[in-house]
Structures are given as structure tokens and as C-alpha cells.
Amino acid sequence: MTNLSDKTSYDVIIIGSGMGALTVASILGQLQGKRVLILEQHYIAGGFTHTFKREKGYKWDVGIHYVGDLEDGHKFRRLFDFVTRGGVRWQKMPYIYDKFVFPDFTVEAPADLDSLRSQLIVQFPHEEKALIQYFEDVVRADAWYRKYILYKHIPSLLKPFVKPSKADTLLSTGSTKDYLDAHFSDQKLKGVLTSQWGNYGAVPGQSSFANHAMVVRHFFKGGYYPIGSSKTILQSIEPIVEQYGGAIKINHRVEEIILDGDTAVGVRGQQKKGKDFLPFEYYAPVVVSDAGAYNTYCKLLPASPRIKSRRESLSNHPNGLSHLCLYIGFKESPEKMGFKGENHWIFDGYDHDALFADLDAVTEDRMKMAFLSFPSLKDPEAKAHTGEIITFVSYDYFKKWSTERWKNRGEDYEAVKQEIAERMLNFIEGKYPGFKEMVDFYELSTPLTTEHFTLHRNGEIYGMHTTPDRLLKDWNQVKTPIKNLYLTGTDAAVLGVAGAFTGGVFASVELMGKSLGLLHYIKLEGRAEAFAKELKSKGIRTVFGG
Ligand SMILES: Cc1cc2nc3c(=O)[nH]c(=O)nc-3n(C[C@H](O)[C@H](O)[C@H](O)COP(=O)(O)OP(=O)(O)OC[C@H]3O[C@@H](n4cnc5c(N)ncnc54)[C@H](O)[C@@H]3O)c2cc1C
């Protein structure tokens, strides 16, 4: 049992240990000396930034294939280095960092906007004008989002100064498909431009142009991979949390946020210890949730008029994407087949909405798309060669096994997994003959695996679905109607590692400063700037290659 002083000795409690949580804990420790307690239900901390291992040293990340915006001098890089105290080293991916593979041609995405634009103009000369306009609009819609998230979080008095223009809002909150249909006539080009839709979790007809633009712009200068795998994020932040008197406790599942009237005062849940579940309670002046908006409002908080409309809105919001991931160990280096560490987006057509409409294709041997990535080729410190094949699938297909326990879902579940794994391998073999020959080991994760390890509804991979109106929803922000309760991570901002990190930055600033948040943000930037200078003066680099 926890004793009373342990129960109350923290300044902040965070539910979940993903990127959003770790960011808050590090900033609050470093800027305000806060003791932060992170409670994670999984037996490994880090959320989607955790890594797992199997035989022969095979090791995979669950939620990082590449991250952008890590060039020298970029604000995200500076803040990330500060939050991790320079503990994460990034390897730049090859100059061709993504390949968009269609039935009759392949587009190679270079880590340079001018080259990408020129290359597309050469391939699609009849769309030159539209392409020039498109890249300008991508920058506009991406900037709109930054302004809009700031607008949501600053005091009312300052709002008129950062309010995005109506024209930019209209551009950004329309669907990606509407934008493309209005500007382009070439179906193949529309398919090429939206090849990375899996990075933002919604096909062109379902995603906002802002979400599309954010991801496309994020990779204008290519992608980066954390050397030593994504677990280095947790490894660099955990000591910072501990240095300031905080702790990260795994196997601690929060079941309820404790309220005193309309104020959050603590959390209650169960700790898994061997085969037993032991109840726990912790109290602190501030509670932050990285468990996602749906879980926080609809599961962890008791029903009340204050959150009624948010609960309804979240319950009615369409489900986000669920996925299958085949984790592969190779007998030899995939370089043998010409792979260099780039990702491959492979499609059986150009109309992503139509391909996606056949969501359960993979369960019926009509697989239509796959994302193929090679963690070991991106990581100079990798000890064994690995790959991942990802495709999307409906949660409903697996629902009948959802009440069974992890690893005990029965022979029929295992048989289905085996069949699907074979199909995924065959799909890649069809594109790259000889691929299967290299495979030594594989293991499939389903939406039930993701649900089990993250508690995200239906095993959603990017939080609440990135529909055009998601960014406008009142729950898509750090502040909640409950006093001293804040959201962080993806659902507080936007998807992806950088998105969850942004949620963490906004959450930290908000709870440090209330209406003076802006001053705290300036202070944070100042500290990050000073830290960047310190790294430079010591000759410490955090980015390699390129
Ligand atoms: C297959 C896949 C590939 C991806 N690839 C990329 C990529 O290449 N680049 C990129 O930028 N992003 C990628 N992402 C997305 C990115 O990893 C996530 O958006 C981001 O890491 C989410 O961070 P988060 O802080 O919002 O929360 P999460 O990482 O989801 O962490 C939330 C944590 O809260 C815990 N939790 C939930 N409920 C409770 C509870 N009641 N009590 C205690 N703990 C709880 C969960 O167990 C989890 O550990 C990918 C994601 C997936 C799934």
C-alpha cells in the first residue's frame, strides 16, 4: 500500500506516459522544479514512442518511422533538444526519404521542396500552375493551424491579434479532396500528392486540408530517425523527471479522476502486481491527461453538466484509423535488394478514398495498400535487420475477440493473424520479388493489440479522427471545463510525435501561467535557445547525416 505522504507528495499527476506526457514532465521540472508523477498502465513506458524486442536482437518502434522539422535552427528541434537535454540523437534519412509506389510508376520524394516541385512539374507539366499554387497553399494551411492553436489557448483580450483570417480558415478546414478536386484534373497527380495520407490518418475525402498540409510541410526537408530507436526519448526524459523528485510508475492504470466539486484533485486506479490488482490513489494540485480526449471525458471523469456537450461530441465523432503492423526480422540486410532506409507507400490504384472504402480487403485477400519501412536501415546503431509493413483495417473485424485476454485469444484468432501476415508478405513480394526470401521472423499486431497496450478506443492510432472539423472542436485543446485538469498529447493539439509534443508544450505553458502563459512560453524559448548554445559550445551534436 502507498503511504499518505507518497500519495500526496507530487505537484502534478499525469495519466499516461506518451510524448505529450513526457514533454510536460520535463518542462515543468526544468522550468519550475515541479515533482511530476506519471502513471502508465502498460508495463513499458513511453506510449507510442516505446520500443519492443524479440529473439536475435530484433527490435521495433511502435509509433515512430520518421519525424521532420529537425534541421539546425528549427524551433521544434531547439525545444525537443531542451526537453530531452540533448539525449536523443537523430539520423537524417536518405535524400529520397519516401517512395510513392503506384501500379505503373513510382515517385521518389526528395528532402528538398524545390526539387520535389520541379520533379512533379516535369512529370505533370499540364498541372504546373496548380502545383505552384498547391505548395503555397500547403504553407498557408500549415501556418493557419499554428495560429489557430495559439488563438484557442491565449486569453480573450489577445485573441483579436492572432485570429486567423476567414479565407485561411476556409482553405484549411475544407477536405483535402475538395481542395484537390477544385485545383487539379489529373487523377494520378491527386493520388501522388496524397500518398502520405496514412501519416495523418484519414483519406483525402475525410481529412482536413490543414492536417494534410501539416504533414506534407513537416517533411519538406525530409525525415529523421532516433538513433538507438525511439526508446531513447523516454531514456533521456525519465532521469530529468526523477532529478526533480518525480517518478514514472508503470502498470498503474488510472480508472477515475477524483473531483472535489468541479476541481480535479487526484486519481484513483489499480496497480498490476504479478497476478494481483492493488488499488491506488494519488492526490496533487494539478492533473494532466495524456490518455486521449475520449478516454478522459467519457471514461475517467464522472458524468456532469460541465462536460456533457464534450462527451456527446466525442461519442459522436467518427472512429479514427485502426491498423495492422507486421514486425519483421531479416536474415540479411534489405540493402541487398536496393532498399536504403526510405519508406515505401505502396498502392494498387490512385484513388485513395476508393481503396480505403474496401477497408477489410486485407482480411479477404484483396490487399490494396501498404506502408513499408526499415528501422534498422535508418539506425546506425541497429544490431539486427528489421522491417515493418503497415496497413489499415476495421476494428469491427476483430471485435469478436476483444473480450478475450491478450495472448489468449484462441486458435481461430491466431489462424486469422497467420493468414493476414502471409497476405501482407505476399503483397510486398508482388512489388519486390525476393523480399520473402529475406524474412527470418515476423509477428503481427492487430487493432486489439494496440487497444490493449494504449487503451485507445478501437486501438485508434492517431487519437480522435482527423476529420475537417476536428481542429475546431472545443475538446481539441489543453484546457478542460474541470479546474486543474488539462489535456496533453495528440488530442490536445494534433497527431504525430511533433503534434503530441506541441500538446505538451501548450499544456505546460497553460498550467504554469494561466493568463500569463505567453510569458512562460517566451521563457521556455529562451531556455531552449540558451541550451542550444550550450550544446554548440561543447561541440555536442544531436543530428547526424544529411
Ligand atoms: C503504427 C504507428 C506509426 C506511427 N508513425 C509515426 C511517425 O512515423 N511519425 C510521427 O511523428 N508519428 C507517428 N505515429 C504517431 C505518434 O506516435 C503519436 O501520435 C504520438 O506518439 C502520440 O503521443 P501521445 O502523447 O498523444 O500519446 P500516446 O503515445 O498514445 O500515449 C498515451 C499513453 O497513455 C496510456 N494510458 C491511456 N489510458 C491510461 C490510463 N487510464 N491509465 C494509465 N495510462 C493510460 C497509454 O497506455 C499510453 O502509453 C505513429 C503511430 C502509430 C501507431
The ligand as an SDF file (V2000), in Angstrom:
LIG
                    3D

 53 58  0  0  0  0  0  0  0  0999 V2000
    1.9130    2.4980  -36.2170 C   0  0  0  0  0  0  0  0  0  0  0  0
    2.1720    3.9370  -35.9030 C   0  0  0  0  0  0  0  0  0  0  0  0
    3.1020    4.6300  -36.6350 C   0  0  0  0  0  0  0  0  0  0  0  0
    3.3620    5.9750  -36.3550 C   0  0  0  0  0  0  0  0  0  0  0  0
    4.3530    6.6140  -37.0530 N   0  0  0  0  0  0  0  0  0  0  0  0
    4.6530    7.8980  -36.7510 C   0  0  0  0  0  0  0  0  0  0  0  0
    5.7420    8.5520  -37.3850 C   0  0  0  0  0  0  0  0  0  0  0  0
    6.4430    7.9730  -38.2060 O   0  0  0  0  0  0  0  0  0  0  0  0
    5.9940    9.8510  -37.0690 N   0  0  0  0  0  0  0  0  0  0  0  0
    5.2320   10.5270  -36.1540 C   0  0  0  0  0  0  0  0  0  0  0  0
    5.5040   11.7070  -35.8920 O   0  0  0  0  0  0  0  0  0  0  0  0
    4.1950    9.9210  -35.5190 N   0  0  0  0  0  0  0  0  0  0  0  0
    3.9000    8.6290  -35.7820 C   0  0  0  0  0  0  0  0  0  0  0  0
    2.8810    7.9900  -35.1240 N   0  0  0  0  0  0  0  0  0  0  0  0
    2.0410    8.7570  -34.2000 C   0  0  0  0  0  0  0  0  0  0  0  0
    2.7290    9.1040  -32.8880 C   0  0  0  0  0  0  0  0  0  0  0  0
    3.4670    8.0060  -32.4160 O   0  0  0  0  0  0  0  0  0  0  0  0
    1.6550    9.5090  -31.8670 C   0  0  0  0  0  0  0  0  0  0  0  0
    0.7820   10.4610  -32.4380 O   0  0  0  0  0  0  0  0  0  0  0  0
    2.2310   10.1110  -30.5860 C   0  0  0  0  0  0  0  0  0  0  0  0
    3.3550    9.4050  -30.1270 O   0  0  0  0  0  0  0  0  0  0  0  0
    1.1350   10.1050  -29.5300 C   0  0  0  0  0  0  0  0  0  0  0  0
    1.6190   10.6130  -28.3100 O   0  0  0  0  0  0  0  0  0  0  0  0
    0.6060   10.9210  -27.1190 P   0  0  0  0  0  0  0  0  0  0  0  0
    1.3680   11.6230  -26.0750 O   0  0  0  0  0  0  0  0  0  0  0  0
   -0.6030   11.6090  -27.6480 O   0  0  0  0  0  0  0  0  0  0  0  0
    0.0690    9.5590  -26.5380 O   0  0  0  0  0  0  0  0  0  0  0  0
    0.3570    8.0050  -26.6310 P   0  0  0  0  0  0  0  0  0  0  0  0
    1.6790    7.7280  -27.2120 O   0  0  0  0  0  0  0  0  0  0  0  0
   -0.8370    7.3960  -27.2440 O   0  0  0  0  0  0  0  0  0  0  0  0
    0.4420    7.6120  -25.1030 O   0  0  0  0  0  0  0  0  0  0  0  0
   -0.6720    7.5700  -24.2650 C   0  0  0  0  0  0  0  0  0  0  0  0
   -0.3260    6.6740  -23.1000 C   0  0  0  0  0  0  0  0  0  0  0  0
   -1.3690    6.7550  -22.1300 O   0  0  0  0  0  0  0  0  0  0  0  0
   -1.5270    5.4750  -21.5580 C   0  0  0  0  0  0  0  0  0  0  0  0
   -2.8490    5.4110  -20.9580 N   0  0  0  0  0  0  0  0  0  0  0  0
   -4.0400    5.5150  -21.5870 C   0  0  0  0  0  0  0  0  0  0  0  0
   -5.0350    5.4340  -20.6880 N   0  0  0  0  0  0  0  0  0  0  0  0
   -4.4610    5.2810  -19.4660 C   0  0  0  0  0  0  0  0  0  0  0  0
   -4.9750    5.1260  -18.1400 C   0  0  0  0  0  0  0  0  0  0  0  0
   -6.2850    5.1170  -17.8920 N   0  0  0  0  0  0  0  0  0  0  0  0
   -4.0960    5.0000  -17.1210 N   0  0  0  0  0  0  0  0  0  0  0  0
   -2.7440    4.9990  -17.3380 C   0  0  0  0  0  0  0  0  0  0  0  0
   -2.2220    5.1220  -18.5760 N   0  0  0  0  0  0  0  0  0  0  0  0
   -3.0610    5.2640  -19.6290 C   0  0  0  0  0  0  0  0  0  0  0  0
   -1.3410    4.5200  -22.7230 C   0  0  0  0  0  0  0  0  0  0  0  0
   -1.0160    3.2260  -22.2940 O   0  0  0  0  0  0  0  0  0  0  0  0
   -0.2000    5.2050  -23.4810 C   0  0  0  0  0  0  0  0  0  0  0  0
    1.0520    4.7180  -23.0700 O   0  0  0  0  0  0  0  0  0  0  0  0
    2.6280    6.6440  -35.3470 C   0  0  0  0  0  0  0  0  0  0  0  0
    1.6890    5.9370  -34.5920 C   0  0  0  0  0  0  0  0  0  0  0  0
    1.4720    4.5920  -34.8500 C   0  0  0  0  0  0  0  0  0  0  0  0
    0.5040    3.8300  -34.0100 C   0  0  0  0  0  0  0  0  0  0  0  0
  1  2  1  0
  2  3  1  0
  2 52  2  0
  3  4  2  0
  4  5  1  0
  4 50  1  0
  5  6  2  0
  6  7  1  0
  6 13  1  0
  7  8  2  0
  7  9  1  0
  9 10  1  0
 10 11  2  0
 10 12  1  0
 12 13  2  0
 13 14  1  0
 14 15  1  0
 14 50  1  0
 15 16  1  0
 16 17  1  0
 16 18  1  0
 18 19  1  0
 18 20  1  0
 20 21  1  0
 20 22  1  0
 22 23  1  0
 23 24  1  0
 24 25  2  0
 24 26  1  0
 24 27  1  0
 27 28  1  0
 28 29  2  0
 28 30  1  0
 28 31  1  0
 31 32  1  0
 32 33  1  0
 33 34  1  0
 33 48  1  0
 34 35  1  0
 35 36  1  0
 35 46  1  0
 36 37  1  0
 36 45  1  0
 37 38  2  0
 38 39  1  0
 39 40  1  0
 39 45  2  0
 40 41  1  0
 40 42  2  0
 42 43  1  0
 43 44  2  0
 44 45  1  0
 46 47  1  0
 46 48  1  0
 48 49  1  0
 50 51  2  0
 51 52  1  0
 52 53  1  0
M  END
$$$$
